[in-house]
Amino acid sequence: MKICGPKLSLCGILLSIWGVIQLSLMGLFYHMKCIAFVDDLDLDHSGFESVAELYEKADTAYETCAHTCFYATGIYSLILLFSIYQYYLNRRASLKVK
């Protein structure tokens, strides 16, 4: 069952490949607690009673962001598989016409 045309399926393939690569790397860097991503964490910058509490909340925020990136990578992977299947169906249909 064709849903996407050949150009849309190719676009889906390319965007999904980029999404998988980017989000995999971001998830890995969040998991490694890369300091470059500290500004992207959902932290309330006031109200910490100690430095240990700040580190604990930062660790939790890093892990949450890492899991979110890995979930999004999985969704992009599913879209990639769907786009490849659609491209295959369009390619096969165009070869039968000739």
Biopython code that builds the backbone (N, CA, C, O; Angstrom):
import numpy as np
from Bio.PDB.StructureBuilder import StructureBuilder

atoms = [
    (1, "MET", "N", (0.845, -1.169, 0.000)),
    (1, "MET", "CA", (0.000, 0.000, 0.000)),
    (1, "MET", "C", (0.896, 1.241, 0.000)),
    (1, "MET", "O", (1.604, 1.523, 0.967)),
    (2, "LYS", "N", (0.842, 1.962, -1.105)),
    (2, "LYS", "CA", (1.639, 3.181, -1.206)),
    (2, "LYS", "C", (0.905, 4.332, -0.529)),
    (2, "LYS", "O", (-0.274, 4.573, -0.788)),
    (3, "ILE", "N", (1.608, 5.025, 0.324)),
    (3, "ILE", "CA", (1.063, 6.209, 0.996)),
    (3, "ILE", "C", (1.833, 7.447, 0.552)),
    (3, "ILE", "O", (1.246, 8.507, 0.333)),
    (4, "CYS", "N", (3.135, 7.307, 0.423)),
    (4, "CYS", "CA", (4.008, 8.417, 0.041)),
    (4, "CYS", "C", (4.509, 8.207, -1.382)),
    (4, "CYS", "O", (4.658, 7.078, -1.850)),
    (5, "GLY", "N", (4.761, 9.309, -2.046)),
    (5, "GLY", "CA", (5.360, 9.246, -3.368)),
    (5, "GLY", "C", (6.866, 9.050, -3.262)),
    (5, "GLY", "O", (7.416, 9.005, -2.161)),
    (6, "PRO", "N", (7.536, 8.933, -4.417)),
    (6, "PRO", "CA", (8.978, 8.668, -4.379)),
    (6, "PRO", "C", (9.800, 9.815, -3.780)),
    (6, "PRO", "O", (10.777, 9.570, -3.073)),
    (7, "LYS", "N", (9.416, 11.047, -4.056)),
    (7, "LYS", "CA", (10.182, 12.180, -3.533)),
    (7, "LYS", "C", (9.979, 12.345, -2.030)),
    (7, "LYS", "O", (10.928, 12.621, -1.297)),
    (8, "LEU", "N", (8.745, 12.176, -1.580)),
    (8, "LEU", "CA", (8.464, 12.292, -0.152)),
    (8, "LEU", "C", (9.124, 11.172, 0.639)),
    (8, "LEU", "O", (9.634, 11.398, 1.736)),
    (9, "SER", "N", (9.116, 9.970, 0.085)),
    (9, "SER", "CA", (9.758, 8.858, 0.803)),
    (9, "SER", "C", (11.273, 9.053, 0.861)),
    (9, "SER", "O", (11.893, 8.740, 1.877)),
    (10, "LEU", "N", (11.872, 9.561, -0.205)),
    (10, "LEU", "CA", (13.307, 9.848, -0.184)),
    (10, "LEU", "C", (13.626, 10.946, 0.816)),
    (10, "LEU", "O", (14.629, 10.865, 1.526)),
    (11, "CYS", "N", (12.791, 11.968, 0.882)),
    (11, "CYS", "CA", (12.964, 13.047, 1.867)),
    (11, "CYS", "C", (12.846, 12.473, 3.285)),
    (11, "CYS", "O", (13.632, 12.830, 4.163)),
    (12, "GLY", "N", (11.882, 11.599, 3.507)),
    (12, "GLY", "CA", (11.728, 10.955, 4.813)),
    (12, "GLY", "C", (12.946, 10.135, 5.189)),
    (12, "GLY", "O", (13.348, 10.114, 6.352)),
    (13, "ILE", "N", (13.533, 9.464, 4.219)),
    (13, "ILE", "CA", (14.742, 8.672, 4.480)),
    (13, "ILE", "C", (15.882, 9.581, 4.928)),
    (13, "ILE", "O", (16.538, 9.320, 5.936)),
    (14, "LEU", "N", (16.108, 10.645, 4.172)),
    (14, "LEU", "CA", (17.228, 11.541, 4.490)),
    (14, "LEU", "C", (17.041, 12.235, 5.843)),
    (14, "LEU", "O", (17.977, 12.310, 6.639)),
    (15, "LEU", "N", (15.837, 12.739, 6.099)),
    (15, "LEU", "CA", (15.596, 13.413, 7.373)),
    (15, "LEU", "C", (15.674, 12.431, 8.547)),
    (15, "LEU", "O", (16.148, 12.789, 9.625)),
    (16, "SER", "N", (15.221, 11.224, 8.344)),
    (16, "SER", "CA", (15.276, 10.235, 9.421)),
    (16, "SER", "C", (16.707, 9.822, 9.730)),
    (16, "SER", "O", (17.070, 9.638, 10.892)),
    (17, "ILE", "N", (17.515, 9.679, 8.688)),
    (17, "ILE", "CA", (18.931, 9.343, 8.916)),
    (17, "ILE", "C", (19.583, 10.446, 9.740)),
    (17, "ILE", "O", (20.303, 10.169, 10.699)),
    (18, "TRP", "N", (19.328, 11.707, 9.359)),
    (18, "TRP", "CA", (19.896, 12.823, 10.105)),
    (18, "TRP", "C", (19.381, 12.834, 11.547)),
    (18, "TRP", "O", (20.157, 13.053, 12.478)),
    (19, "GLY", "N", (18.093, 12.600, 11.736)),
    (19, "GLY", "CA", (17.520, 12.588, 13.080)),
    (19, "GLY", "C", (18.100, 11.486, 13.948)),
    (19, "GLY", "O", (18.375, 11.704, 15.128)),
    (20, "VAL", "N", (18.287, 10.302, 13.373)),
    (20, "VAL", "CA", (18.855, 9.192, 14.130)),
    (20, "VAL", "C", (20.282, 9.509, 14.563)),
    (20, "VAL", "O", (20.657, 9.274, 15.712)),
    (21, "ILE", "N", (21.068, 10.039, 13.641)),
    (21, "ILE", "CA", (22.467, 10.364, 13.974)),
    (21, "ILE", "C", (22.527, 11.454, 15.042)),
    (21, "ILE", "O", (23.216, 11.304, 16.052)),
    (22, "GLN", "N", (21.808, 12.545, 14.817)),
    (22, "GLN", "CA", (21.882, 13.674, 15.745)),
    (22, "GLN", "C", (21.363, 13.300, 17.131)),
    (22, "GLN", "O", (22.023, 13.581, 18.131)),
    (23, "LEU", "N", (20.203, 12.676, 17.202)),
    (23, "LEU", "CA", (19.627, 12.367, 18.507)),
    (23, "LEU", "C", (20.379, 11.260, 19.227)),
    (23, "LEU", "O", (20.414, 11.238, 20.457)),
    (24, "SER", "N", (20.980, 10.342, 18.481)),
    (24, "SER", "CA", (21.818, 9.321, 19.126)),
    (24, "SER", "C", (23.023, 9.971, 19.801)),
    (24, "SER", "O", (23.362, 9.654, 20.940)),
    (25, "LEU", "N", (23.661, 10.887, 19.073)),
    (25, "LEU", "CA", (24.820, 11.575, 19.655)),
    (25, "LEU", "C", (24.415, 12.437, 20.845)),
    (25, "LEU", "O", (25.102, 12.459, 21.866)),
    (26, "MET", "N", (23.291, 13.149, 20.710)),
    (26, "MET", "CA", (22.845, 13.984, 21.828)),
    (26, "MET", "C", (22.497, 13.125, 23.045)),
    (26, "MET", "O", (22.836, 13.483, 24.173)),
    (27, "GLY", "N", (21.830, 12.006, 22.824)),
    (27, "GLY", "CA", (21.506, 11.102, 23.930)),
    (27, "GLY", "C", (22.756, 10.567, 24.592)),
    (27, "GLY", "O", (22.818, 10.453, 25.816)),
    (28, "LEU", "N", (23.757, 10.238, 23.785)),
    (28, "LEU", "CA", (25.029, 9.759, 24.325)),
    (28, "LEU", "C", (25.712, 10.844, 25.153)),
    (28, "LEU", "O", (26.219, 10.571, 26.241)),
    (29, "PHE", "N", (25.726, 12.073, 24.640)),
    (29, "PHE", "CA", (26.366, 13.165, 25.374)),
    (29, "PHE", "C", (25.611, 13.510, 26.654)),
    (29, "PHE", "O", (26.231, 13.820, 27.671)),
    (30, "TYR", "N", (24.287, 13.459, 26.616)),
    (30, "TYR", "CA", (23.518, 13.671, 27.848)),
    (30, "TYR", "C", (23.800, 12.556, 28.848)),
    (30, "TYR", "O", (23.910, 12.804, 30.049)),
    (31, "HIS", "N", (23.916, 11.332, 28.352)),
    (31, "HIS", "CA", (24.201, 10.214, 29.248)),
    (31, "HIS", "C", (25.588, 10.348, 29.884)),
    (31, "HIS", "O", (25.802, 9.937, 31.025)),
    (32, "MET", "N", (26.530, 10.931, 29.127)),
    (32, "MET", "CA", (27.883, 11.148, 29.656)),
    (32, "MET", "C", (27.958, 12.416, 30.501)),
    (32, "MET", "O", (29.016, 12.743, 31.039)),
    (33, "LYS", "N", (26.836, 13.132, 30.618)),
    (33, "LYS", "CA", (26.737, 14.372, 31.392)),
    (33, "LYS", "C", (27.704, 15.445, 30.877)),
    (33, "LYS", "O", (28.460, 16.052, 31.636)),
    (34, "CYS", "N", (27.649, 15.651, 29.564)),
    (34, "CYS", "CA", (28.499, 16.635, 28.906)),
    (34, "CYS", "C", (28.127, 18.039, 29.388)),
    (34, "CYS", "O", (26.955, 18.414, 29.387)),
    (35, "ILE", "N", (29.112, 18.791, 29.789)),
    (35, "ILE", "CA", (28.886, 20.107, 30.378)),
    (35, "ILE", "C", (28.348, 21.103, 29.345)),
    (35, "ILE", "O", (27.754, 22.112, 29.725)),
    (36, "ALA", "N", (28.544, 20.842, 28.058)),
    (36, "ALA", "CA", (28.061, 21.756, 27.021)),
    (36, "ALA", "C", (26.539, 21.830, 26.982)),
    (36, "ALA", "O", (25.976, 22.806, 26.485)),
    (37, "PHE", "N", (25.869, 20.801, 27.505)),
    (37, "PHE", "CA", (24.411, 20.769, 27.473)),
    (37, "PHE", "C", (23.777, 21.212, 28.786)),
    (37, "PHE", "O", (22.570, 21.044, 28.962)),
    (38, "VAL", "N", (24.536, 21.761, 29.693)),
    (38, "VAL", "CA", (23.989, 22.131, 30.998)),
    (38, "VAL", "C", (22.940, 23.244, 30.882)),
    (38, "VAL", "O", (22.020, 23.311, 31.696)),
    (39, "ASP", "N", (23.073, 24.108, 29.884)),
    (39, "ASP", "CA", (22.086, 25.177, 29.701)),
    (39, "ASP", "C", (20.738, 24.644, 29.239)),
    (39, "ASP", "O", (19.716, 25.304, 29.427)),
    (40, "ASP", "N", (20.721, 23.465, 28.641)),
    (40, "ASP", "CA", (19.483, 22.882, 28.133)),
    (40, "ASP", "C", (18.728, 22.077, 29.185)),
    (40, "ASP", "O", (17.627, 21.596, 28.916)),
    (41, "LEU", "N", (19.288, 21.926, 30.349)),
    (41, "LEU", "CA", (18.631, 21.155, 31.402)),
    (41, "LEU", "C", (17.502, 21.965, 32.027)),
    (41, "LEU", "O", (17.551, 23.193, 32.088)),
    (42, "ASP", "N", (16.497, 21.253, 32.482)),
    (42, "ASP", "CA", (15.344, 21.899, 33.120)),
    (42, "ASP", "C", (15.628, 22.002, 34.623)),
    (42, "ASP", "O", (15.145, 21.198, 35.420)),
    (43, "LEU", "N", (16.419, 23.007, 34.983)),
    (43, "LEU", "CA", (16.779, 23.221, 36.384)),
    (43, "LEU", "C", (16.271, 24.573, 36.847)),
    (43, "LEU", "O", (16.355, 25.567, 36.126)),
    (44, "ASP", "N", (15.751, 24.594, 38.046)),
    (44, "ASP", "CA", (15.385, 25.858, 38.673)),
    (44, "ASP", "C", (16.665, 26.364, 39.342)),
    (44, "ASP", "O", (17.150, 25.763, 40.300)),
    (45, "HIS", "N", (17.196, 27.448, 38.842)),
    (45, "HIS", "CA", (18.511, 27.911, 39.283)),
    (45, "HIS", "C", (18.498, 28.608, 40.644)),
    (45, "HIS", "O", (19.510, 29.176, 41.055)),
    (46, "SER", "N", (17.410, 28.572, 41.318)),
    (46, "SER", "CA", (17.383, 29.133, 42.663)),
    (46, "SER", "C", (16.716, 28.120, 43.590)),
    (46, "SER", "O", (15.950, 27.264, 43.147)),
    (47, "GLY", "N", (17.011, 28.227, 44.842)),
    (47, "GLY", "CA", (16.342, 27.381, 45.815)),
    (47, "GLY", "C", (17.083, 26.096, 46.147)),
    (47, "GLY", "O", (16.498, 25.205, 46.764)),
    (48, "PHE", "N", (18.342, 25.966, 45.765)),
    (48, "PHE", "CA", (19.109, 24.790, 46.152)),
    (48, "PHE", "C", (19.721, 25.038, 47.527)),
    (48, "PHE", "O", (20.341, 26.074, 47.767)),
    (49, "GLU", "N", (19.541, 24.090, 48.408)),
    (49, "GLU", "CA", (20.074, 24.248, 49.762)),
    (49, "GLU", "C", (21.540, 23.870, 49.859)),
    (49, "GLU", "O", (22.256, 24.352, 50.737)),
    (50, "SER", "N", (21.986, 23.007, 48.956)),
    (50, "SER", "CA", (23.392, 22.601, 48.984)),
    (50, "SER", "C", (23.847, 22.263, 47.572)),
    (50, "SER", "O", (23.038, 22.101, 46.658)),
    (51, "VAL", "N", (25.143, 22.162, 47.422)),
    (51, "VAL", "CA", (25.711, 21.798, 46.128)),
    (51, "VAL", "C", (25.351, 20.348, 45.789)),
    (51, "VAL", "O", (25.152, 20.019, 44.620)),
    (52, "ALA", "N", (25.268, 19.501, 46.781)),
    (52, "ALA", "CA", (24.905, 18.099, 46.555)),
    (52, "ALA", "C", (23.499, 17.987, 45.967)),
    (52, "ALA", "O", (23.245, 17.140, 45.110)),
    (53, "GLU", "N", (22.590, 18.844, 46.431)),
    (53, "GLU", "CA", (21.225, 18.827, 45.888)),
    (53, "GLU", "C", (21.224, 19.285, 44.428)),
    (53, "GLU", "O", (20.488, 18.737, 43.607)),
    (54, "LEU", "N", (22.040, 20.279, 44.106)),
    (54, "LEU", "CA", (22.167, 20.740, 42.727)),
    (54, "LEU", "C", (22.688, 19.617, 41.835)),
    (54, "LEU", "O", (22.145, 19.380, 40.756)),
    (55, "TYR", "N", (23.740, 18.922, 42.278)),
    (55, "TYR", "CA", (24.294, 17.817, 41.497)),
    (55, "TYR", "C", (23.291, 16.689, 41.319)),
    (55, "TYR", "O", (23.218, 16.083, 40.250)),
    (56, "GLU", "N", (22.525, 16.407, 42.353)),
    (56, "GLU", "CA", (21.525, 15.339, 42.271)),
    (56, "GLU", "C", (20.445, 15.684, 41.249)),
    (56, "GLU", "O", (20.063, 14.838, 40.441)),
    (57, "LYS", "N", (19.952, 16.921, 41.279)),
    (57, "LYS", "CA", (18.921, 17.331, 40.322)),
    (57, "LYS", "C", (19.487, 17.425, 38.911)),
    (57, "LYS", "O", (18.787, 17.121, 37.945)),
    (58, "ALA", "N", (20.736, 17.839, 38.779)),
    (58, "ALA", "CA", (21.361, 17.892, 37.458)),
    (58, "ALA", "C", (21.525, 16.490, 36.886)),
    (58, "ALA", "O", (21.281, 16.279, 35.698)),
    (59, "ASP", "N", (21.933, 15.532, 37.709)),
    (59, "ASP", "CA", (22.063, 14.153, 37.243)),
    (59, "ASP", "C", (20.725, 13.595, 36.783)),
    (59, "ASP", "O", (20.647, 12.915, 35.760)),
    (60, "THR", "N", (19.681, 13.881, 37.534)),
    (60, "THR", "CA", (18.342, 13.430, 37.153)),
    (60, "THR", "C", (17.903, 14.077, 35.842)),
    (60, "THR", "O", (17.310, 13.415, 34.992)),
    (61, "ALA", "N", (18.190, 15.362, 35.677)),
    (61, "ALA", "CA", (17.816, 16.065, 34.452)),
    (61, "ALA", "C", (18.603, 15.538, 33.251)),
    (61, "ALA", "O", (18.045, 15.397, 32.163)),
    (62, "TYR", "N", (19.884, 15.246, 33.436)),
    (62, "TYR", "CA", (20.692, 14.668, 32.357)),
    (62, "TYR", "C", (20.118, 13.325, 31.921)),
    (62, "TYR", "O", (19.980, 13.074, 30.724)),
    (63, "GLU", "N", (19.785, 12.465, 32.868)),
    (63, "GLU", "CA", (19.246, 11.147, 32.523)),
    (63, "GLU", "C", (17.891, 11.267, 31.838)),
    (63, "GLU", "O", (17.603, 10.518, 30.905)),
    (64, "THR", "N", (17.060, 12.194, 32.286)),
    (64, "THR", "CA", (15.760, 12.401, 31.648)),
    (64, "THR", "C", (15.935, 12.844, 30.196)),
    (64, "THR", "O", (15.254, 12.341, 29.302)),
    (65, "CYS", "N", (16.837, 13.775, 29.971)),
    (65, "CYS", "CA", (17.093, 14.246, 28.608)),
    (65, "CYS", "C", (17.681, 13.139, 27.738)),
    (65, "CYS", "O", (17.342, 13.030, 26.560)),
    (66, "ALA", "N", (18.560, 12.319, 28.311)),
    (66, "ALA", "CA", (19.147, 11.214, 27.558)),
    (66, "ALA", "C", (18.067, 10.221, 27.142)),
    (66, "ALA", "O", (18.046, 9.773, 25.996)),
    (67, "HIS", "N", (17.169, 9.872, 28.065)),
    (67, "HIS", "CA", (16.099, 8.936, 27.735)),
    (67, "HIS", "C", (15.168, 9.523, 26.666)),
    (67, "HIS", "O", (14.724, 8.809, 25.767)),
    (68, "THR", "N", (14.881, 10.801, 26.766)),
    (68, "THR", "CA", (14.020, 11.446, 25.778)),
    (68, "THR", "C", (14.662, 11.408, 24.391)),
    (68, "THR", "O", (13.983, 11.147, 23.398)),
    (69, "CYS", "N", (15.951, 11.665, 24.324)),
    (69, "CYS", "CA", (16.653, 11.610, 23.037)),
    (69, "CYS", "C", (16.644, 10.191, 22.472)),
    (69, "CYS", "O", (16.476, 10.006, 21.267)),
    (70, "PHE", "N", (16.823, 9.199, 23.325)),
    (70, "PHE", "CA", (16.820, 7.817, 22.849)),
    (70, "PHE", "C", (15.425, 7.391, 22.387)),
    (70, "PHE", "O", (15.307, 6.631, 21.426)),
    (71, "TYR", "N", (14.373, 7.864, 23.048)),
    (71, "TYR", "CA", (13.012, 7.578, 22.591)),
    (71, "TYR", "C", (12.768, 8.204, 21.223)),
    (71, "TYR", "O", (12.192, 7.572, 20.337)),
    (72, "ALA", "N", (13.205, 9.442, 21.055)),
    (72, "ALA", "CA", (13.034, 10.116, 19.768)),
    (72, "ALA", "C", (13.844, 9.415, 18.673)),
    (72, "ALA", "O", (13.414, 9.370, 17.521)),
    (73, "THR", "N", (15.008, 8.870, 19.024)),
    (73, "THR", "CA", (15.794, 8.102, 18.062)),
    (73, "THR", "C", (15.021, 6.877, 17.600)),
    (73, "THR", "O", (15.046, 6.527, 16.420)),
    (74, "GLY", "N", (14.343, 6.235, 18.521)),
    (74, "GLY", "CA", (13.528, 5.081, 18.152)),
    (74, "GLY", "C", (12.399, 5.455, 17.217)),
    (74, "GLY", "O", (12.105, 4.721, 16.274)),
    (75, "ILE", "N", (11.763, 6.589, 17.465)),
    (75, "ILE", "CA", (10.681, 7.045, 16.591)),
    (75, "ILE", "C", (11.218, 7.378, 15.200)),
    (75, "ILE", "O", (10.599, 7.030, 14.194)),
    (76, "TYR", "N", (12.366, 8.051, 15.143)),
    (76, "TYR", "CA", (12.983, 8.340, 13.855)),
    (76, "TYR", "C", (13.374, 7.057, 13.128)),
    (76, "TYR", "O", (13.302, 6.997, 11.901)),
    (77, "SER", "N", (13.781, 6.041, 13.862)),
    (77, "SER", "CA", (14.125, 4.754, 13.241)),
    (77, "SER", "C", (12.897, 4.114, 12.611)),
    (77, "SER", "O", (12.982, 3.558, 11.516)),
    (78, "LEU", "N", (11.762, 4.186, 13.287)),
    (78, "LEU", "CA", (10.530, 3.650, 12.721)),
    (78, "LEU", "C", (10.124, 4.404, 11.460)),
    (78, "LEU", "O", (9.694, 3.796, 10.480)),
    (79, "ILE", "N", (10.261, 5.722, 11.484)),
    (79, "ILE", "CA", (9.950, 6.522, 10.303)),
    (79, "ILE", "C", (10.907, 6.200, 9.167)),
    (79, "ILE", "O", (10.513, 6.190, 8.001)),
    (80, "LEU", "N", (12.166, 5.936, 9.506)),
    (80, "LEU", "CA", (13.147, 5.540, 8.492)),
    (80, "LEU", "C", (12.744, 4.229, 7.833)),
    (80, "LEU", "O", (12.786, 4.113, 6.609)),
    (81, "LEU", "N", (12.357, 3.248, 8.625)),
    (81, "LEU", "CA", (11.932, 1.966, 8.057)),
    (81, "LEU", "C", (10.689, 2.133, 7.179)),
    (81, "LEU", "O", (10.603, 1.543, 6.102)),
    (82, "PHE", "N", (9.737, 2.930, 7.638)),
    (82, "PHE", "CA", (8.531, 3.183, 6.845)),
    (82, "PHE", "C", (8.884, 3.870, 5.528)),
    (82, "PHE", "O", (8.345, 3.512, 4.481)),
    (83, "SER", "N", (9.774, 4.843, 5.570)),
    (83, "SER", "CA", (10.150, 5.576, 4.358)),
    (83, "SER", "C", (10.901, 4.681, 3.381)),
    (83, "SER", "O", (10.705, 4.776, 2.170)),
    (84, "ILE", "N", (11.758, 3.814, 3.906)),
    (84, "ILE", "CA", (12.466, 2.868, 3.032)),
    (84, "ILE", "C", (11.473, 1.928, 2.360)),
    (84, "ILE", "O", (11.603, 1.633, 1.171)),
    (85, "TYR", "N", (10.488, 1.458, 3.111)),
    (85, "TYR", "CA", (9.468, 0.581, 2.540)),
    (85, "TYR", "C", (8.664, 1.305, 1.465)),
    (85, "TYR", "O", (8.386, 0.737, 0.409)),
    (86, "GLN", "N", (8.294, 2.543, 1.727)),
    (86, "GLN", "CA", (7.555, 3.318, 0.733)),
    (86, "GLN", "C", (8.402, 3.573, -0.512)),
    (86, "GLN", "O", (7.889, 3.521, -1.630)),
    (87, "TYR", "N", (9.674, 3.844, -0.330)),
    (87, "TYR", "CA", (10.569, 4.049, -1.470)),
    (87, "TYR", "C", (10.681, 2.768, -2.282)),
    (87, "TYR", "O", (10.678, 2.804, -3.512)),
    (88, "TYR", "N", (10.779, 1.638, -1.595)),
    (88, "TYR", "CA", (10.846, 0.342, -2.270)),
    (88, "TYR", "C", (9.572, 0.092, -3.088)),
    (88, "TYR", "O", (9.654, -0.350, -4.233)),
    (89, "LEU", "N", (8.401, 0.371, -2.512)),
    (89, "LEU", "CA", (7.147, 0.171, -3.235)),
    (89, "LEU", "C", (7.061, 1.074, -4.461)),
    (89, "LEU", "O", (6.617, 0.633, -5.521)),
    (90, "ASN", "N", (7.478, 2.323, -4.332)),
    (90, "ASN", "CA", (7.452, 3.232, -5.469)),
    (90, "ASN", "C", (8.446, 2.806, -6.538)),
    (90, "ASN", "O", (8.159, 2.889, -7.733)),
    (91, "ARG", "N", (9.579, 2.364, -6.116)),
    (91, "ARG", "CA", (10.614, 1.919, -7.070)),
    (91, "ARG", "C", (10.144, 0.691, -7.833)),
    (91, "ARG", "O", (10.337, 0.584, -9.044)),
    (92, "ARG", "N", (9.531, -0.224, -7.116)),
    (92, "ARG", "CA", (9.042, -1.455, -7.741)),
    (92, "ARG", "C", (7.902, -1.150, -8.723)),
    (92, "ARG", "O", (7.824, -1.749, -9.796)),
    (93, "ALA", "N", (7.030, -0.227, -8.351)),
    (93, "ALA", "CA", (5.928, 0.148, -9.242)),
    (93, "ALA", "C", (6.444, 0.840, -10.496)),
    (93, "ALA", "O", (5.896, 0.630, -11.579)),
    (94, "SER", "N", (7.470, 1.649, -10.378)),
    (94, "SER", "CA", (8.001, 2.347, -11.556)),
    (94, "SER", "C", (8.743, 1.381, -12.479)),
    (94, "SER", "O", (8.791, 1.618, -13.686)),
    (95, "LEU", "N", (9.319, 0.305, -11.954)),
    (95, "LEU", "CA", (9.997, -0.668, -12.799)),
    (95, "LEU", "C", (8.996, -1.534, -13.559)),
    (95, "LEU", "O", (9.291, -1.980, -14.668)),
    (96, "LYS", "N", (7.816, -1.781, -12.984)),
    (96, "LYS", "CA", (6.789, -2.575, -13.664)),
    (96, "LYS", "C", (6.166, -1.814, -14.827)),
    (96, "LYS", "O", (5.744, -2.425, -15.809)),
    (97, "VAL", "N", (6.104, -0.505, -14.731)),
    (97, "VAL", "CA", (5.492, 0.312, -15.781)),
    (97, "VAL", "C", (6.323, 0.293, -17.019)),
    (97, "VAL", "O", (5.776, 0.298, -18.122)),
    (98, "LYS", "N", (7.630, 0.272, -16.885)),
    (98, "LYS", "CA", (8.531, 0.331, -18.043)),
    (98, "LYS", "C", (8.532, -0.949, -18.763)),
    (98, "LYS", "O", (9.231, -1.092, -19.767)),
]
sb = StructureBuilder()
sb.init_structure("model")
sb.init_model(0)
sb.init_chain("A")
sb.init_seg("    ")
for serial, (resi, resn, name, xyz) in enumerate(atoms, 1):
    if name == "N":
        sb.init_residue(resn, " ", resi, " ")
    sb.init_atom(name, np.array(xyz, "f"), 0.0, 1.0, " ", f" {name:<3s}", serial, name[0])
structure = sb.get_structure()
